[in-house]
Amino acid sequence: MGQFKVARWSANGELGGLVSTLPRKWLSCSVIKEFIAIALLAVNGCSHSGPRSDAPLLEFVPQEIFATEQSAPGGVVEVTLANRSRRPVTVDRLASTCGCTAAELAVANPIPPGGAAKVRLKLSIPSVGDQQSTVNAFVTGSAAPAAALRLILHGKDIEPPTVWAAPPRVMLTGDEPGGIAVREITITTLEAAGEPQWLVGMTVPKHVDWLTAEVRGSPIEQPIGTMSVLRTYQITLRGQLPASPNASAYADVSLDTLAGGTRPPPTIAVVSRAEPKLYFSPSELVIPIPDDDSPVSKRSAFHAPAELATGLRCDAQALPKWLSVMISDTSEPYSQDHVVVELKVDSGLWRSQAQRDSAQLLTFRSASGEPVSATLSVRCYALDGR
């Protein structure tokens, strides 16, 4: 058996003199033939000079831009859109995720293989803070973007607040409709670099007659370094709750300041709400008495926890003869938090007792006999005027 030479692998995948120097009886062996075929395929595959299958079709250069008024004079920037494939690519459209950015292709389509095109961007840079946007490039025949350019448009740094309230939204609540609720809050001002910053008062809108705001005493001053001062003010908000249960009233109170800086002082949102635990809805029933003396009835819902609604009864001593009260079965209330009270008026008896525009204030008691803190007002009047 003759000897064979060890040939070098060539760049084009040929095995050089390796095959020619193998003994003939080796070449007749099927195993050796299969080895040679696999080796040729491996070498040819490794020497392929085309792009990878996962390579992007298009690519923005650069892929991210941080734009400011200084880096983008007039808000105009140009970037490159490179074709990384081995065929011409037609850009169907350029789309931005934000109205602050507009993009257009500066040259005609298609982009040749390995070539590039200029993309002109028109940017609307915000006056303060940051705005983010993405420009997507779409090619013909594809719904997914082929390339994406991320932009951060940077305006001036946001000026820190110089006046703030704690809390900025105030709830005035109570369980007595029409009652008074009081809340204490704090206002803090920051005086920096010699700019004056004082709270001189608070303004309640003229149409808001249920709310007052008062600054109590002098502020507490706290120096910060040598150039800044924090001042803390104590504020008393006093408001009347709405007369109807679970009704709300709203007001914005503005802060009057001697303020430095460019930001306007904030406002405080005040909400007044009556949240009684026990109440009738409606709390007043107006019952017209017909001229044919037929009986008439009205309903109201008594809202209370289940333990108080169960066994509810009206105080019979205060009930006139012409008025009867029926309470729904409390074992199966219409909802989890109320029972229905029905008032029935005997029109004929009401007239015989010479009632005219009569008013009644009914009180109720719980199962334990204690009076509940809710009343129901009833007023009757004759339709015929008799």
FILUMKOL-389940 format. One record per residue (C-alpha): residue in three letters; x, y, z. Coordinates in pm, 1 decimal. Layout:
! FILUMKOL-389940
<site r="ALA" east="X" north="Y" up="Z"/>
...
***
This chain:
! FILUMKOL-389940
<site r="MET" east="0.0" north="0.0" up="0.0"/>
<site r="GLY" east="145.6" north="330.9" up="-109.1"/>
<site r="GLN" east="183.0" north="632.0" up="113.8"/>
<site r="PHE" east="-33.8" north="950.2" up="79.6"/>
<site r="LYS" east="57.1" north="1309.8" up="123.3"/>
<site r="VAL" east="-117.4" north="1545.7" up="369.9"/>
<site r="ALA" east="-250.7" north="1827.1" up="151.3"/>
<site r="ARG" east="-348.0" north="2174.1" up="277.6"/>
<site r="TRP" east="-709.9" north="2291.9" up="272.7"/>
<site r="SER" east="-751.3" north="2545.1" up="-3.6"/>
<site r="ALA" east="-966.4" north="2859.0" up="29.5"/>
<site r="ASN" east="-1211.2" north="2743.5" up="-236.6"/>
<site r="GLY" east="-1283.0" north="2415.2" up="-59.9"/>
<site r="GLU" east="-1065.5" north="2185.5" up="-275.0"/>
<site r="LEU" east="-876.4" north="1909.2" up="-99.4"/>
<site r="GLY" east="-563.7" north="1965.9" up="-309.4"/>
<site r="GLY" east="-353.8" north="1656.5" up="-358.2"/>
<site r="LEU" east="-516.1" north="1461.9" up="-75.8"/>
<site r="VAL" east="-756.7" north="1267.6" up="-294.6"/>
<site r="SER" east="-508.1" north="1204.0" up="-572.1"/>
<site r="THR" east="-248.5" north="1057.9" up="-335.0"/>
<site r="LEU" east="-481.7" north="811.6" up="-158.0"/>
<site r="PRO" east="-440.4" north="446.5" up="-257.3"/>
<site r="ARG" east="-697.2" north="326.5" up="-511.4"/>
<site r="LYS" east="-829.5" north="48.8" up="-288.1"/>
<site r="TRP" east="-898.1" north="313.8" up="-22.7"/>
<site r="LEU" east="-1097.8" north="516.2" up="-271.0"/>
<site r="SER" east="-1313.7" north="213.7" up="-340.7"/>
<site r="CYS" east="-1414.8" north="199.2" up="23.3"/>
<site r="SER" east="-1762.7" north="352.1" up="75.2"/>
<site r="VAL" east="-1668.0" north="489.1" up="418.2"/>
<site r="ILE" east="-1378.4" north="690.7" up="276.0"/>
<site r="LYS" east="-1600.8" north="821.7" up="-5.9"/>
<site r="GLU" east="-1857.2" north="938.0" up="243.7"/>
<site r="PHE" east="-1587.2" north="1109.3" up="454.8"/>
<site r="ILE" east="-1456.1" north="1297.0" up="152.4"/>
<site r="ALA" east="-1806.0" north="1412.3" up="50.5"/>
<site r="ILE" east="-1879.5" north="1546.8" up="401.1"/>
<site r="ALA" east="-1542.6" north="1722.3" up="413.2"/>
<site r="LEU" east="-1606.1" north="1895.4" up="81.4"/>
<site r="LEU" east="-1949.1" north="2016.7" up="193.8"/>
<site r="ALA" east="-1808.3" north="2148.7" up="521.6"/>
<site r="VAL" east="-1529.4" north="2340.5" up="353.9"/>
<site r="ASN" east="-1755.8" north="2490.0" up="87.3"/>
<site r="GLY" east="-2004.8" north="2595.2" up="354.7"/>
<site r="CYS" east="-1737.2" north="2764.1" up="566.8"/>
<site r="SER" east="-1597.8" north="2955.8" up="272.6"/>
<site r="HIS" east="-1935.6" north="3113.8" up="179.4"/>
<site r="SER" east="-1890.8" north="3491.3" up="168.6"/>
<site r="GLY" east="-2261.8" north="3598.5" up="164.7"/>
<site r="PRO" east="-2456.0" north="3755.7" up="457.2"/>
<site r="ARG" east="-2592.5" north="3544.2" up="742.9"/>
<site r="SER" east="-2958.9" north="3447.9" up="727.1"/>
<site r="ASP" east="-3024.2" north="3643.2" up="1045.8"/>
<site r="ALA" east="-2853.5" north="3960.1" up="922.4"/>
<site r="PRO" east="-3082.4" north="4267.8" up="907.7"/>
<site r="LEU" east="-3217.5" north="4374.8" up="572.7"/>
<site r="LEU" east="-3181.6" north="4746.1" up="652.5"/>
<site r="GLU" east="-3005.1" north="4928.4" up="932.8"/>
<site r="PHE" east="-3006.4" north="5289.2" up="1052.7"/>
<site r="VAL" east="-2664.3" north="5440.6" up="1118.9"/>
<site r="PRO" east="-2660.4" north="5546.0" up="1397.8"/>
<site r="GLN" east="-2939.3" north="5342.7" up="1558.3"/>
<site r="GLU" east="-3003.8" north="5593.7" up="1840.1"/>
<site r="ILE" east="-2994.9" north="5975.5" up="1854.2"/>
<site r="PHE" east="-2993.3" north="6209.8" up="2153.2"/>
<site r="ALA" east="-3100.5" north="6543.4" up="2004.8"/>
<site r="THR" east="-3089.6" north="6887.3" up="2164.2"/>
<site r="GLU" east="-3137.0" north="7237.3" up="2026.3"/>
<site r="GLN" east="-2757.6" north="7264.2" up="2004.0"/>
<site r="SER" east="-2696.3" north="6927.7" up="1831.6"/>
<site r="ALA" east="-2988.3" north="6970.5" up="1589.3"/>
<site r="PRO" east="-2990.6" north="7336.3" up="1472.1"/>
<site r="GLY" east="-3329.6" north="7419.3" up="1328.5"/>
<site r="GLY" east="-3449.8" north="7073.8" up="1433.4"/>
<site r="VAL" east="-3301.8" north="6903.9" up="1122.2"/>
<site r="VAL" east="-3087.4" north="6588.1" up="1140.1"/>
<site r="GLU" east="-2967.7" north="6346.0" up="870.3"/>
<site r="VAL" east="-2898.2" north="5977.1" up="927.1"/>
<site r="THR" east="-2801.6" north="5687.7" up="699.8"/>
<site r="LEU" east="-3021.3" north="5392.0" up="607.6"/>
<site r="ALA" east="-2791.1" north="5109.2" up="492.9"/>
<site r="ASN" east="-2890.2" north="4810.4" up="280.0"/>
<site r="ARG" east="-2716.6" north="4506.2" up="432.4"/>
<site r="SER" east="-2856.6" north="4255.4" up="180.6"/>
<site r="ARG" east="-2730.6" north="4139.5" up="-162.7"/>
<site r="ARG" east="-3033.6" north="4264.7" up="-352.8"/>
<site r="PRO" east="-3196.9" north="4603.5" up="-412.5"/>
<site r="VAL" east="-3443.2" north="4705.5" up="-141.6"/>
<site r="THR" east="-3732.6" north="4945.5" up="-192.1"/>
<site r="VAL" east="-3835.1" north="5147.7" up="113.0"/>
<site r="ASP" east="-4213.1" north="5164.3" up="112.7"/>
<site r="ARG" east="-4249.5" north="5423.2" up="390.6"/>
<site r="LEU" east="-4095.5" north="5579.4" up="700.6"/>
<site r="ALA" east="-4326.6" north="5606.1" up="1001.8"/>
<site r="SER" east="-4277.2" north="5784.5" up="1334.3"/>
<site r="THR" east="-4442.5" north="5688.0" up="1663.5"/>
<site r="CYS" east="-4465.9" north="6054.2" up="1767.8"/>
<site r="GLY" east="-4583.4" north="6372.9" up="1599.9"/>
<site r="CYS" east="-4263.8" north="6537.2" up="1724.9"/>
<site r="THR" east="-4064.5" north="6361.4" up="1448.3"/>
<site r="ALA" east="-4107.9" north="6360.0" up="1068.5"/>
<site r="ALA" east="-3884.1" north="6150.1" up="838.9"/>
<site r="GLU" east="-3833.4" north="6142.6" up="462.1"/>
<site r="LEU" east="-3595.9" north="5958.4" up="228.8"/>
<site r="ALA" east="-3351.8" north="6203.4" up="70.4"/>
<site r="VAL" east="-3278.6" north="5989.0" up="-241.7"/>
<site r="ALA" east="-3488.0" north="5783.6" up="-479.3"/>
<site r="ASN" east="-3563.4" north="5414.9" up="-424.7"/>
<site r="PRO" east="-3449.0" north="5140.1" up="-445.8"/>
<site r="ILE" east="-3136.1" north="5125.1" up="-231.2"/>
<site r="PRO" east="-2874.4" north="4914.5" up="-414.7"/>
<site r="PRO" east="-2710.5" north="4607.4" up="-253.6"/>
<site r="GLY" east="-2453.1" north="4719.6" up="1.5"/>
<site r="GLY" east="-2555.0" north="5080.6" up="-58.1"/>
<site r="ALA" east="-2711.4" north="5344.4" up="165.5"/>
<site r="ALA" east="-2956.4" north="5631.5" up="151.3"/>
<site r="LYS" east="-2983.9" north="5952.3" up="349.4"/>
<site r="VAL" east="-3289.7" north="6004.5" up="571.8"/>
<site r="ARG" east="-3378.5" north="6360.5" up="669.2"/>
<site r="LEU" east="-3544.8" north="6406.3" up="1009.1"/>
<site r="LYS" east="-3741.9" north="6711.8" up="1117.2"/>
<site r="LEU" east="-3757.7" north="6727.1" up="1497.3"/>
<site r="SER" east="-3978.9" north="6928.9" up="1731.7"/>
<site r="ILE" east="-3765.0" north="6946.5" up="2044.5"/>
<site r="PRO" east="-3969.7" north="7015.7" up="2361.7"/>
<site r="SER" east="-3907.1" north="7332.3" up="2558.8"/>
<site r="VAL" east="-3852.0" north="7135.4" up="2881.2"/>
<site r="GLY" east="-3803.9" north="6769.7" up="2962.7"/>
<site r="ASP" east="-3756.9" north="6472.6" up="2729.2"/>
<site r="GLN" east="-3967.0" north="6330.1" up="2446.6"/>
<site r="GLN" east="-3901.6" north="5983.2" up="2302.2"/>
<site r="SER" east="-3979.2" north="5872.3" up="1949.0"/>
<site r="THR" east="-3905.9" north="5583.8" up="1711.6"/>
<site r="VAL" east="-3877.8" north="5601.8" up="1330.8"/>
<site r="ASN" east="-3954.3" north="5268.9" up="1158.6"/>
<site r="ALA" east="-3854.5" north="5183.1" up="800.3"/>
<site r="PHE" east="-4092.1" north="4954.1" up="610.3"/>
<site r="VAL" east="-4004.7" north="4772.7" up="285.8"/>
<site r="THR" east="-4241.6" north="4669.8" up="10.9"/>
<site r="GLY" east="-4425.7" north="4346.6" up="85.5"/>
<site r="SER" east="-4363.7" north="4337.7" up="461.6"/>
<site r="ALA" east="-4589.0" north="4453.6" up="743.6"/>
<site r="ALA" east="-4310.4" north="4444.8" up="1005.5"/>
<site r="PRO" east="-4050.4" north="4723.5" up="1020.7"/>
<site r="ALA" east="-3715.5" north="4635.5" up="859.9"/>
<site r="ALA" east="-3520.3" north="4888.5" up="1069.0"/>
<site r="ALA" east="-3582.8" north="5116.8" up="1365.9"/>
<site r="LEU" east="-3422.6" north="5442.9" up="1479.1"/>
<site r="ARG" east="-3472.4" north="5548.6" up="1842.5"/>
<site r="LEU" east="-3468.0" north="5919.6" up="1927.2"/>
<site r="ILE" east="-3460.3" north="6110.3" up="2255.4"/>
<site r="LEU" east="-3546.8" north="6477.7" up="2212.0"/>
<site r="HIS" east="-3408.8" north="6668.9" up="2508.2"/>
<site r="GLY" east="-3530.5" north="7014.5" up="2604.1"/>
<site r="LYS" east="-3427.9" north="7226.7" up="2896.9"/>
<site r="ASP" east="-3406.4" north="7056.7" up="3232.4"/>
<site r="ILE" east="-3733.0" north="7081.8" up="3425.2"/>
<site r="GLU" east="-3710.4" north="7350.0" up="3689.1"/>
<site r="PRO" east="-3764.3" north="7207.7" up="4036.7"/>
<site r="PRO" east="-4080.6" north="7327.0" up="4212.2"/>
<site r="THR" east="-4046.9" north="7621.4" up="4447.0"/>
<site r="VAL" east="-4390.3" north="7588.6" up="4612.6"/>
<site r="TRP" east="-4568.5" north="7264.9" up="4698.0"/>
<site r="ALA" east="-4855.1" north="7148.0" up="4915.8"/>
<site r="ALA" east="-4886.6" north="6838.5" up="5132.0"/>
<site r="PRO" east="-5121.0" north="6687.0" up="5042.0"/>
<site r="PRO" east="-5198.8" north="6850.2" up="4703.5"/>
<site r="ARG" east="-5552.8" north="6703.3" up="4711.7"/>
<site r="VAL" east="-5757.2" north="6745.4" up="5029.3"/>
<site r="MET" east="-6070.0" north="6553.8" up="5129.1"/>
<site r="LEU" east="-6310.6" north="6716.4" up="5373.3"/>
<site r="THR" east="-6541.5" north="6441.0" up="5494.6"/>
<site r="GLY" east="-6789.4" north="6380.0" up="5774.0"/>
<site r="ASP" east="-7088.5" north="6162.3" up="5854.6"/>
<site r="GLU" east="-7327.3" north="6452.9" up="5912.6"/>
<site r="PRO" east="-7469.3" north="6613.5" up="5594.2"/>
<site r="GLY" east="-7448.5" north="6991.3" up="5620.9"/>
<site r="GLY" east="-7192.5" north="6970.2" up="5901.6"/>
<site r="ILE" east="-6849.1" north="7134.0" up="5924.1"/>
<site r="ALA" east="-6521.9" north="6954.7" up="5847.5"/>
<site r="VAL" east="-6173.4" north="7090.1" up="5927.6"/>
<site r="ARG" east="-5838.9" north="6980.1" up="5781.9"/>
<site r="GLU" east="-5482.8" north="7094.7" up="5853.4"/>
<site r="ILE" east="-5225.0" north="7093.2" up="5570.3"/>
<site r="THR" east="-4876.9" north="7235.1" up="5513.4"/>
<site r="ILE" east="-4739.7" north="7456.2" up="5235.8"/>
<site r="THR" east="-4364.4" north="7459.4" up="5174.8"/>
<site r="THR" east="-4170.9" north="7723.0" up="4977.7"/>
<site r="LEU" east="-3809.6" north="7705.7" up="4862.4"/>
<site r="GLU" east="-3608.7" north="8025.3" up="4834.5"/>
<site r="ALA" east="-3292.4" north="7961.8" up="4632.8"/>
<site r="ALA" east="-3013.4" north="8186.2" up="4504.5"/>
<site r="GLY" east="-3168.0" north="8492.5" up="4664.0"/>
<site r="GLU" east="-3500.1" north="8465.8" up="4475.7"/>
<site r="PRO" east="-3781.4" north="8569.2" up="4715.7"/>
<site r="GLN" east="-4038.3" north="8301.8" up="4788.5"/>
<site r="TRP" east="-4312.5" north="8377.8" up="5040.2"/>
<site r="LEU" east="-4669.0" north="8257.7" up="5082.2"/>
<site r="VAL" east="-4880.7" north="8569.2" up="5132.4"/>
<site r="GLY" east="-5227.6" north="8416.3" up="5119.9"/>
<site r="MET" east="-5471.1" north="8172.9" up="4960.5"/>
<site r="THR" east="-5755.8" north="8255.1" up="4722.1"/>
<site r="VAL" east="-6083.7" north="8064.8" up="4725.0"/>
<site r="PRO" east="-6300.1" north="8117.4" up="4412.6"/>
<site r="LYS" east="-6581.3" north="8367.6" up="4465.9"/>
<site r="HIS" east="-6855.6" north="8120.2" up="4376.3"/>
<site r="VAL" east="-6734.7" north="7875.8" up="4645.7"/>
<site r="ASP" east="-6924.6" north="7983.2" up="4959.5"/>
<site r="TRP" east="-6873.9" north="7662.6" up="5157.9"/>
<site r="LEU" east="-6494.3" north="7681.8" up="5203.2"/>
<site r="THR" east="-6245.6" north="7906.2" up="5386.0"/>
<site r="ALA" east="-5864.6" north="7885.6" up="5397.8"/>
<site r="GLU" east="-5649.0" north="8045.4" up="5666.2"/>
<site r="VAL" east="-5271.4" north="8071.9" up="5708.6"/>
<site r="ARG" east="-5190.9" north="8015.0" up="6075.8"/>
<site r="GLY" east="-4901.0" north="8200.2" up="6234.7"/>
<site r="SER" east="-4554.1" north="8262.1" up="6092.2"/>
<site r="PRO" east="-4368.6" north="8009.7" up="5879.6"/>
<site r="ILE" east="-4098.8" north="7782.2" up="6017.4"/>
<site r="GLU" east="-3771.2" north="7862.2" up="5839.3"/>
<site r="GLN" east="-3498.2" north="7606.6" up="5777.0"/>
<site r="PRO" east="-3171.4" north="7721.0" up="5611.2"/>
<site r="ILE" east="-3024.9" north="7487.2" up="5348.1"/>
<site r="GLY" east="-2659.7" north="7572.0" up="5296.2"/>
<site r="THR" east="-2585.5" north="7940.5" up="5254.5"/>
<site r="MET" east="-2813.5" north="8025.6" up="4958.7"/>
<site r="SER" east="-3143.8" north="7846.1" up="5019.8"/>
<site r="VAL" east="-3424.4" north="7861.2" up="5276.5"/>
<site r="LEU" east="-3720.4" north="7627.2" up="5327.3"/>
<site r="ARG" east="-4033.0" north="7785.7" up="5477.0"/>
<site r="THR" east="-4319.7" north="7571.2" up="5606.7"/>
<site r="TYR" east="-4666.4" north="7721.0" up="5657.5"/>
<site r="GLN" east="-4956.1" north="7567.4" up="5850.6"/>
<site r="ILE" east="-5292.2" north="7601.2" up="5672.5"/>
<site r="THR" east="-5642.0" north="7543.0" up="5808.8"/>
<site r="LEU" east="-5914.0" north="7447.5" up="5561.7"/>
<site r="ARG" east="-6269.1" north="7469.0" up="5693.7"/>
<site r="GLY" east="-6559.3" north="7354.9" up="5478.8"/>
<site r="GLN" east="-6930.0" north="7283.4" up="5504.8"/>
<site r="LEU" east="-7032.9" north="6937.6" up="5391.0"/>
<site r="PRO" east="-7309.5" north="6899.6" up="5129.4"/>
<site r="ALA" east="-7661.7" north="6872.4" up="5270.0"/>
<site r="SER" east="-7733.4" north="6551.4" up="5076.1"/>
<site r="PRO" east="-7571.6" north="6221.3" up="5179.3"/>
<site r="ASN" east="-7283.7" north="6106.3" up="4958.3"/>
<site r="ALA" east="-7292.9" north="6427.2" up="4753.2"/>
<site r="SER" east="-6964.3" north="6604.2" up="4674.8"/>
<site r="ALA" east="-6846.2" north="6961.2" up="4618.6"/>
<site r="TYR" east="-6519.9" north="7064.4" up="4450.7"/>
<site r="ALA" east="-6296.8" north="7372.0" up="4460.6"/>
<site r="ASP" east="-5944.1" north="7469.2" up="4351.8"/>
<site r="VAL" east="-5764.8" north="7697.0" up="4597.2"/>
<site r="SER" east="-5477.4" north="7898.2" up="4447.4"/>
<site r="LEU" east="-5167.7" north="7992.3" up="4644.8"/>
<site r="ASP" east="-5071.9" north="8361.5" up="4644.6"/>
<site r="THR" east="-4693.6" north="8391.8" up="4657.0"/>
<site r="LEU" east="-4409.2" north="8632.6" up="4607.8"/>
<site r="ALA" east="-4237.8" north="8380.4" up="4385.9"/>
<site r="GLY" east="-3909.0" north="8363.4" up="4205.1"/>
<site r="GLY" east="-3852.7" north="8122.6" up="3916.7"/>
<site r="THR" east="-4069.7" north="8068.0" up="3610.6"/>
<site r="ARG" east="-4312.4" north="7800.2" up="3728.7"/>
<site r="PRO" east="-4652.9" north="7920.2" up="3847.9"/>
<site r="PRO" east="-4747.4" north="7828.4" up="4205.0"/>
<site r="PRO" east="-4968.7" north="7521.0" up="4235.8"/>
<site r="THR" east="-5330.7" north="7496.1" up="4336.5"/>
<site r="ILE" east="-5487.2" north="7272.3" up="4599.9"/>
<site r="ALA" east="-5783.2" north="7056.7" up="4499.1"/>
<site r="VAL" east="-6041.0" north="7042.5" up="4780.2"/>
<site r="VAL" east="-6327.5" north="6791.5" up="4782.7"/>
<site r="SER" east="-6609.7" north="6812.1" up="5038.5"/>
<site r="ARG" east="-6820.9" north="6499.5" up="5085.4"/>
<site r="ALA" east="-7081.6" north="6388.4" up="5337.2"/>
<site r="GLU" east="-7049.0" north="6017.4" up="5407.6"/>
<site r="PRO" east="-7300.4" north="5925.6" up="5679.5"/>
<site r="LYS" east="-7313.0" north="5566.6" up="5795.9"/>
<site r="LEU" east="-7693.7" north="5584.5" up="5833.3"/>
<site r="TYR" east="-7920.0" north="5784.2" up="5602.1"/>
<site r="PHE" east="-8242.1" north="5783.5" up="5400.6"/>
<site r="SER" east="-8235.2" north="5836.3" up="5026.5"/>
<site r="PRO" east="-8427.8" north="6046.3" up="4950.6"/>
<site r="SER" east="-8422.8" north="6207.6" up="5294.2"/>
<site r="GLU" east="-8742.6" north="6405.3" up="5221.5"/>
<site r="LEU" east="-9068.5" north="6276.3" up="5072.4"/>
<site r="VAL" east="-9323.7" north="6517.8" up="4924.3"/>
<site r="ILE" east="-9662.7" north="6348.3" up="4886.1"/>
<site r="PRO" east="-9946.3" north="6513.0" up="4686.2"/>
<site r="ILE" east="-10293.6" north="6414.5" up="4813.4"/>
<site r="PRO" east="-10538.4" north="6349.3" up="4523.2"/>
<site r="ASP" east="-10886.2" north="6505.1" up="4523.3"/>
<site r="ASP" east="-11063.6" north="6163.7" up="4511.2"/>
<site r="ASP" east="-10925.8" north="6070.9" up="4854.7"/>
<site r="SER" east="-10760.7" north="5755.7" up="4720.4"/>
<site r="PRO" east="-10465.4" north="5629.8" up="4924.3"/>
<site r="VAL" east="-10116.2" north="5729.0" up="4806.4"/>
<site r="SER" east="-9771.2" north="5598.0" up="4897.5"/>
<site r="LYS" east="-9403.5" north="5689.6" up="4859.6"/>
<site r="ARG" east="-9080.3" north="5499.8" up="4919.9"/>
<site r="SER" east="-8737.5" north="5578.5" up="5058.8"/>
<site r="ALA" east="-8431.3" north="5358.3" up="5108.3"/>
<site r="PHE" east="-8267.2" north="5336.1" up="5450.3"/>
<site r="HIS" east="-7892.5" north="5279.0" up="5411.8"/>
<site r="ALA" east="-7720.3" north="5114.2" up="5707.5"/>
<site r="PRO" east="-7503.0" north="4815.5" up="5796.8"/>
<site r="ALA" east="-7695.7" north="4488.2" up="5810.4"/>
<site r="GLU" east="-7693.1" north="4469.9" up="6190.8"/>
<site r="LEU" east="-7874.5" north="4806.4" up="6215.0"/>
<site r="ALA" east="-8107.8" north="4757.2" up="5918.0"/>
<site r="THR" east="-8234.2" north="4427.8" up="6061.4"/>
<site r="GLY" east="-8532.1" north="4484.9" up="6288.8"/>
<site r="LEU" east="-8571.1" north="4852.5" up="6198.1"/>
<site r="ARG" east="-8901.0" north="5006.0" up="6310.0"/>
<site r="CYS" east="-9061.3" north="5348.1" up="6316.7"/>
<site r="ASP" east="-9134.6" north="5527.7" up="6646.1"/>
<site r="ALA" east="-9513.0" north="5473.4" up="6663.3"/>
<site r="GLN" east="-9572.2" north="5747.5" up="6921.7"/>
<site r="ALA" east="-9472.3" north="6014.7" up="6674.9"/>
<site r="LEU" east="-9676.1" north="5867.0" up="6390.7"/>
<site r="PRO" east="-10009.8" north="6038.4" up="6300.5"/>
<site r="LYS" east="-10319.9" north="5821.9" up="6243.8"/>
<site r="TRP" east="-10343.0" north="5900.7" up="5873.3"/>
<site r="LEU" east="-9985.3" north="5777.6" up="5805.4"/>
<site r="SER" east="-9865.3" north="5417.3" up="5812.3"/>
<site r="VAL" east="-9511.4" north="5285.7" up="5766.2"/>
<site r="MET" east="-9411.3" north="4952.7" up="5616.9"/>
<site r="ILE" east="-9050.3" north="4828.0" up="5613.9"/>
<site r="SER" east="-8932.9" north="4561.7" up="5370.3"/>
<site r="ASP" east="-8836.5" north="4219.3" up="5498.3"/>
<site r="THR" east="-8491.2" north="4282.7" up="5643.5"/>
<site r="SER" east="-8397.0" north="3918.3" up="5614.3"/>
<site r="GLU" east="-8396.8" north="3960.4" up="5236.5"/>
<site r="PRO" east="-8309.2" north="4325.4" up="5166.7"/>
<site r="TYR" east="-8302.1" north="4458.5" up="4812.0"/>
<site r="SER" east="-7926.0" north="4497.8" up="4846.3"/>
<site r="GLN" east="-7659.7" north="4430.8" up="5104.1"/>
<site r="ASP" east="-7668.8" north="4778.4" up="5258.8"/>
<site r="HIS" east="-8026.5" north="4909.5" up="5261.0"/>
<site r="VAL" east="-8391.8" north="4827.7" up="5326.1"/>
<site r="VAL" east="-8698.1" north="4996.5" up="5176.1"/>
<site r="VAL" east="-8933.8" north="5206.6" up="5384.8"/>
<site r="GLU" east="-9281.1" north="5266.6" up="5234.0"/>
<site r="LEU" east="-9507.4" north="5542.3" up="5365.6"/>
<site r="LYS" east="-9882.1" north="5516.9" up="5296.9"/>
<site r="VAL" east="-10120.7" north="5809.8" up="5344.7"/>
<site r="ASP" east="-10496.8" north="5766.2" up="5406.6"/>
<site r="SER" east="-10613.7" north="6068.5" up="5206.2"/>
<site r="GLY" east="-10965.4" north="6078.2" up="5352.5"/>
<site r="LEU" east="-10841.7" north="6061.9" up="5710.1"/>
<site r="TRP" east="-10578.0" north="6323.0" up="5631.4"/>
<site r="ARG" east="-10849.8" north="6561.4" up="5509.6"/>
<site r="SER" east="-11084.7" north="6487.3" up="5801.3"/>
<site r="GLN" east="-10817.8" north="6595.9" up="6044.7"/>
<site r="ALA" east="-10797.7" north="6929.6" up="5861.6"/>
<site r="GLN" east="-10436.0" north="6877.8" up="5758.6"/>
<site r="ARG" east="-10303.2" north="7149.7" up="5534.5"/>
<site r="ASP" east="-9952.6" north="7135.5" up="5392.8"/>
<site r="SER" east="-9855.4" north="6920.8" up="5690.0"/>
<site r="ALA" east="-9497.9" north="6816.2" up="5765.9"/>
<site r="GLN" east="-9378.3" north="6522.6" up="5974.9"/>
<site r="LEU" east="-9030.5" north="6430.1" up="6098.0"/>
<site r="LEU" east="-9012.2" north="6056.0" up="6156.0"/>
<site r="THR" east="-8757.6" north="5884.3" up="6377.1"/>
<site r="PHE" east="-8664.2" north="5516.6" up="6367.0"/>
<site r="ARG" east="-8522.6" north="5265.4" up="6611.9"/>
<site r="SER" east="-8296.8" north="4963.8" up="6566.1"/>
<site r="ALA" east="-8375.8" north="4612.6" up="6689.1"/>
<site r="SER" east="-8216.1" north="4695.1" up="7025.8"/>
<site r="GLY" east="-8451.7" north="4991.3" up="7071.1"/>
<site r="GLU" east="-8184.1" north="5259.3" up="7028.8"/>
<site r="PRO" east="-8276.1" north="5551.9" up="6801.8"/>
<site r="VAL" east="-8078.1" north="5558.6" up="6479.9"/>
<site r="SER" east="-7907.9" north="5880.0" up="6373.2"/>
<site r="ALA" east="-8116.4" north="5923.8" up="6059.9"/>
<site r="THR" east="-8449.2" north="6099.6" up="6008.8"/>
<site r="LEU" east="-8703.0" north="6104.5" up="5730.0"/>
<site r="SER" east="-8897.0" north="6419.7" up="5650.8"/>
<site r="VAL" east="-9251.0" north="6387.9" up="5509.5"/>
<site r="ARG" east="-9464.3" north="6669.5" up="5367.5"/>
<site r="CYS" east="-9818.8" north="6635.0" up="5229.0"/>
<site r="TYR" east="-10029.6" north="6886.5" up="5036.5"/>
<site r="ALA" east="-10371.5" north="6877.2" up="4865.6"/>
<site r="LEU" east="-10388.0" north="6890.2" up="4488.2"/>
<site r="ASP" east="-10734.9" north="7050.3" up="4485.6"/>
<site r="GLY" east="-10639.6" north="7321.2" up="4733.3"/>
<site r="ARG" east="-10923.8" north="7227.6" up="4976.6"/>
***
